[in-house]
Amino acid sequence: MFGSRRAQLATDVSDAGIPCLWMRGGTSKGAFFLASDMPQGAQERDDLARRILGSPDPQQIDGIGGGHPLTSKIAIVGPGRKAGVDLEYEFLQVAVETGDVTRAQTCGNLLAGVVPFAIERGLLQAGAERTTATVHLVNTGDQASVSFASPGGVLDYSGDCALPGVPGAGNPIEIEVSSGGGALLPSGSEIDDIDGVPVTLVNNGMPVVVVRASEVGIIGNESPEALEANRAFLGRVEELRIAAGELFGMGDVSQLSVPKMMLISAPQAEGDITVRALIPHRVHRSVGVLMAAGVAAATRIPGTVASEWGGEGEAVVLEHPAGAFTSRVRIREDAVRGWLGSSIATRTTRKLFEGRVFPRPTGS
């Protein structure tokens, strides 16, 4: 009887649709939902996410996904349930071709849309001049402070902040993510050796593996298309990633979207460092917010594989395929816990459409 009731609910959702706001956040796009409009069980949410976005299918032709990891994302937002927390944000990454759904990471780009979405849906009110909200990141347990201008108490997406990889400009949204005291270097070492390759494992809001591009046979300034066509390169990087997962204490990560692989090299222009990010089996067209935060932190810690491109101050400029991204990091060394830190980034967001999305019926 329970199974038939579940099937009936799935049919009702497919027929009636679900309220949805499709938003760009930073250099990603995703479907935003109220937590109260989504199933409570993880398995049911995963199934619904696949049917909404159209996976498994390379083109996601029977869903609203864009056929790429950067557009196959879902944000679920609800009111905060802990003291001092305004909102909760759960992120689902849906693999385009396989339909695998992972909660092993959060998304710093979509995080830019969380507070505006909450205002759109009546969970929060915009501040008289500026809106600041605290967001609990369900996937990682971290906490974020999100702040942007809202003159007259009005949510306005327009502004003069331009992001490489995003046409036009928007209202700058400042995001600070704190790991709540977690160690920046999970293995406890500035450098770990994986099959003769020196790497630095960093978790500054997202687990990343920082490795010099030359160690995996590339220059580091190649286009995403060129790297994705290099099957030997992709295979070698995946071998390192799987081994790094064990060092992170994550076990077998072959079916997970983390850790991310961050390939670094000398800057080509006016930046501090060049980066190519794998997410993990496609090459990012720019760079993710929290991925960048991991690399930026590594440049500020002596003895890491990125320390030769280190400097002073909070701001680190990372050159990526679409331009440059400035990541601000605050790090400190604790006598007991080692290196600690947080990250600050500026993003923009915009609502693209709102209405009801009609998931693919179950069994079709």
N, C-alpha and C positions, 0 to 999 in steps of 0.2 A: 504493500500500500504506500509505503514511504517513497519507493522508487517511482510509482505512478504519479504521486503528488509532485515530485521533483520534475518529472517530464512535463507535467501540466504547467508548472511555473515557468519552465524554459520556453514552452510554446507561447504562454502569455506574453513573456518579454519580447519574443520575436515578433508577435503581432502588434503589441502596443508600443514598442520602442522604449527607450530609456532617455531621460533628459541628459544632454551632452553639450559641453562647450569645447570646441576644437581650438587650441591655442598654440601659438608659437611661443616658446620660452628660450631665449638665447638663440642658439643655432640648432635647436631641435623643435619638433612639433609633436603634440600628443592630444589624446582625448581625455578631458577632465570630467570627473563624476563626483557627486556627493556620495559619501560613504553610506548614507541612508538609502540611496538608490541602488546599491550594489549588494549582491549576496554576501553573507557574513563568513561563510566557509571559504578557505583558501582554494580548495579544489573547484568549487563552483565559480569563484571569481576568475580563476585561470581559464576555465572552459569558456566563460562568457567573453573574456578578453580576446581569446583566439577568434571567436565568432564575430566579434565587433570589428577587429582589424583585418580579418580575412586570411589568417594563417591556418594551416601551412600551405603556402603558395608563393612562389617567387615574386609574383606581381600583386599579391593580395587583392586580386581582381574582384572578389566577392565581399570586400570589406572596405573600410575607410583608411587602412594603412597605406603608406606610400612606397612599399617595396624596398625599404632600406631601414637599417636599425635606428637611424636618427628620426624616423617618422613612424616607428612601430612601438609606440609607448603609450602608457596609460597612467594618469595621476588620479588617485582617490583621496579626497579631502574631507575631513570632518572636524568638528569642534574638539579642542584640547580636553583631555581627561585628567591631566596632571596639573598641580598648582604651578602657576606662572607660565603656562603654555596656552596659547590662543588657538592653535590649530594642530591637527595631525595630518601628515602627508605620507601616503604609501605609494610606492612606485612599482609598476610592473613593466618589465622589458620582455617583449614577445618576439621570439626568433621568427624571422620572416618565413624561411623555408621549412623549418621543422615544427614550428608551433610551440617550442619549449618556452615556458614562462619562468622567469627568475626574479626573485626578490633579494638576491645576494648583494645588490648595490642600490644606491639611490641615484637620482639624476639632478645635478646642480643646475642644469639649464632649465628644465621644467619647473624647478623650485621657484624660478622668477615669476611664474604664473600663478603660484598657489595662493598668495594673498589677494591679488586682483580677482581671481576666481571666487574666493570666499566672499569678497565684497559684492561681486555680481550675483551671487546666490544668497546673499543676506546673512551669511554667518558672521560677518564683521561689518562695521561701519568705517568709512574712510575718516581719517583724522582731519581736523580743521585746516591744518596747513601741511602736515606731514603724517603719513601712516607708518607705524612701526608695529610689527607683530612677531611673536615668538612661535616657531614651528618645530614640532617634534617630528623627526625623520624616522618613521616607523621601521624602515628597512635596516638601518644601522644603529639606531638608538641615539644618534647625535642630535644636537639642537642647533637651530639656525635663527638668526635675527634678520628680518627682511624689512627694508625701509625705503620709502620713495615719497616724492612730493605729491601732495593732493590739495592744492590751494582751493579754499572755499569748501572743503570737504567733498570734493568731486574726484572720482576716479578718472584719470586722463592718461591714455596710452601714448599721446604725442609728446615729443620732446626733441632735444638736440643731441642725444647720445647715439653715436653710430658704432656698430659692431662689425668687424671684418667678417664677411660671409653672410651678412644680412643686409639686404637693400634698405635704403632709407634710414631713419633715425627714430628714437623713441624716448620715453621717460626713463631716465636712469634709475635702476633698482639696485640698491646696495645689499649684498648678501654676505653675512658672516656666519661661517659654520664652525662650531666648536665640537671637538671629539669628546669633551667631558673628561679630560684627563688621561685618555688612552695614549699609549706610546706611539710616536711617529714611526719608529723603526721596530716593527713587530718581532723580528728575529733577534733584536738586541745588538745587531752588528751594522756598521756603516757599509760594509761590503760582504756579500755572500758569494760563494763560488758554486756555479751550476755547470757541471760538465766542462770546466775550464773557462767559463765565461764569468767575469765579475759583474755582479748586479747589485743594486740597492733596492730593498723592499721598503716601501713607504705606505703608510695609511694616514693620510691627512683628509679624512672624509670619504675616501675610497681607496681600496687596496690597489696599488700599482707596482709594476716592476720596471725600474729605470735601468736601461742598458745602453751603452754607447752603440751608435749605429754601425760603426766599423766592426764591432764584434760579431755582427750577423751578416756581414758581407755587403753592406750598402753604404752610400755616402751620407744619406740622411736628409737630402733635400729633394728626393724623388717625389713625383706626383702620386696621389693615391692610386690612380689607375695603373701606373707602372709597377707599384708595389703589389697590388692585387693580382697582377699578371705573372708575378714571380713565384711560382709554386714552391720552388725549393726554399726560398726565403720564408714564405708563410709556414711551411712545415717545420723549419728550424725554430722559428719564433714560438710556435705552438708547443714544441717540445720543452722549451725553456719555461713557458707559462705553466704547463702542467707540473713540472718539477717545482716551480716557485710556489704553486698552490700548497704543496706539502710543507714547505718552509713557513708559509703563512699560518699553518695549522688548519687549513680548509679542506684537507683530504683531496679526493679526486675532483678536479675542477673542469674536467673535459666537457661537461655539459653546462657549466656555469659561464656567466658573462664577465666574471671577475676571477683573478686580477686582470687589470688592463696592462698591455705592454706599451711602454713609452720609450721610443728610440730617440736618443739625443745626439746632437752634434754641435759644432761651432756655429755661431750666428752668421747668417748670410748678409744681413743688412744692419739695422741699428738696434736690434734686439740683444738680449743677453744669452739666449740659447735657442737652438732650433729643435723642434720636436715633431715626430710622426707617431700618432697614437693608433693602436689597434684595439677594436672594440667588441670582441677580440679577433674576429675572423674577417672583418672588413676594416679598411683604413679610414679613420675619421677625416671628414672634409675640412675640419678646422681642429678644435680641441675642446674636450669637455671641461667644465668649470673645476670639478674636483680632481680630474686627471691632472690638469694644469697645477693645481694646488700641491699635489704630490711631488711633481718635478720641481716646482718652485722651492718647496721645503728642502728638497735634496741639495739644491744649489747653496743653501745657507748652512748646511751641516758639514763641518770639516771631515774629510776622509771618504766621502761618498763618491760614486762614479761621476757625479755632476758637480762636485765641488770646484773643479778647475774653472767653471763658468760662474762661480759665486761672486758675491758683491756685498754691499751693505744696504741697510734699509729694508723696508717691507716689500717694495715693488720689484717684481721680476717680469721682464718682457719675454714672452715665448713666441718665437716665429713659427707659424704653422702654414699649411697649404693655402689658406684663404687670407692670410695677412699676419697680424700679430695680436696677442692677447696679453693683457697685464694682469698678473695674479699677485695679490698682496698676501703675504704670510707673516704670521707672528709666531716665532718659535723661542723656546727657552729650554735650558737644560736643568733637569731635576736630579738631585743626588740619588734618589731612590728609583724613580721611574724612567730616567733617561730623558731623551728629547721629547718635548711636548709642543703642541702648537694648535693654531687655528688658521683659517683662510678667509680672505675677503675678496669678493669679486663684484664687478658691476655688469649687469645684464639689462636687457630690455625684454618686454613681452607685448603681445597683442592678441586680442581675441579675433579669430578668423571666421567662425560661424557658430551659431547655437541653434539648438532644436532638439529633435529626438533621433537617436540612431537605432536602426533596426538590425539586430544581430542575425547572422545566418542561423536558420533553424537547426536544432540539434539533429544529428543523423543525416544531414544533407551534405 
